Amino acid sequence: MTITIEKRLDSLISDAHEIQKELILARMRRLKTSGRRQAAWQALAEKISAQWDSVSAVDEIAAQREKAW
């Protein structure tokens, strides 16, 4: 009787370890994807900053908000 309980417990423990491994792997895949997205946005920001003229962002927004009636 105790041997079957021990076997079941060992089986449950090994299943829990497998689930934990799968969760860690899934989290790592998510982080890789997130890192690639962040790098893409950073590259885009640098590209836009390189092409930006001497007008500051604050001045540009103020000019766009001015009403010319």
TASUL-V704144 format. One record per residue. N is the residue number from 0. RES is the residue in one small letter. SS is DSSP state (H for helix, E for strand, - for the rest). OMEGA is omega as a letter, one per 40 degrees, with the letter a starting at -180 (none if undefined). Layout:
# TASUL-V704144
[[N	RES	SS	OMEGA] [N	RES	SS	OMEGA]]
This chain:
# TASUL-V704144
[[0	m	-	a] [1	t	H	i] [2	i	H	i] [3	t	H	i] [4	i	H	i] [5	e	H	i] [6	k	H	i] [7	r	H	i] [8	l	H	i] [9	d	H	i] [10	s	H	i] [11	l	H	i] [12	i	H	i] [13	s	H	i] [14	d	H	i] [15	a	H	i] [16	h	H	i] [17	e	H	i] [18	i	H	i] [19	q	H	i] [20	k	H	i] [21	e	H	i] [22	l	H	i] [23	i	H	i] [24	l	H	i] [25	a	H	i] [26	r	H	i] [27	m	H	i] [28	r	H	i] [29	r	H	a] [30	l	H	i] [31	k	H	i] [32	t	H	i] [33	s	H	i] [34	g	H	i] [35	r	H	i] [36	r	H	a] [37	q	H	i] [38	a	H	i] [39	a	H	i] [40	w	H	i] [41	q	H	i] [42	a	H	i] [43	l	H	i] [44	a	H	i] [45	e	H	i] [46	k	H	i] [47	i	H	i] [48	s	H	i] [49	a	H	a] [50	q	H	a] [51	w	-	i] [52	d	-	a] [53	s	-	i] [54	v	-	i] [55	s	-	a] [56	a	H	i] [57	v	H	i] [58	d	H	i] [59	e	H	i] [60	i	H	i] [61	a	H	i] [62	a	H	a] [63	q	H	a] [64	r	H	a] [65	e	-	i] [66	k	-	i] [67	a	-	a] [68	w	-	none]]
